[in-house]
Amino acid sequence: MTQTTGTQTMGILERRRIEAEILKPVYEEMAARLGESTAQEILGAAITKAALAAAKSFAATEAEGTSLKSFADLQPLWTKDDALRLEVKRQDDTHFDYNVTRCRYAEMYREMGLGSIGHLLSCNRDAAFCTGYDPRIKMERTQTIMQGADHCDFRYRFEAKDEQASSTSST
């Protein structure tokens, strides 16, 4: 997810800016030809697939397997360059809860004129990334800065295999 150039590592915020610059004219053309709703549906599906693939790639590098701790240890990739300001509420083996109080991703997309699809370019990735990284990690978020809230409320829960089996058998 990060890219190394010499001794410099590109943060995800900068990577998302480059991706958005490329996607903006593609999205605008799709919206003009297919309508905004269809263009957003296509973009959302493509971004979700990319997030799943990236997460699986990260998970494959975990020599001791994935866990909520190894997942939380990836957080600095997203916060690099003051991209996110976090208030951690709870962090243990089964919970990783925090609020984002500043999101430079949202600020950047708005500055680029992409505020209306910023949630697709960024927020849409989060739950898919959990699934691809480790399906035992469940994410709940009820609000985002990208869509107008004063903070994002990320709540991650790690379900042990036996919890996962009982929750799927009861549905």
Secondary structure as UniProt FT lines:
FT   STRAND          3..5
FT   TURN            6..7
FT   STRAND          8..10
FT   HELIX           12..34
FT   HELIX           36..60
FT   TURN            63..64
FT   HELIX           68..72
FT   TURN            73..74
FT   HELIX           75..79
FT   HELIX           80..82
FT   STRAND          84..91
FT   STRAND          95..103
FT   HELIX           104..111
FT   TURN            112..113
FT   TURN            115..117
FT   HELIX           119..123
FT   HELIX           125..133
FT   TURN            135..136
FT   STRAND          137..140
FT   TURN            145..148
FT   STRAND          152..158
FT   HELIX           161..169
//
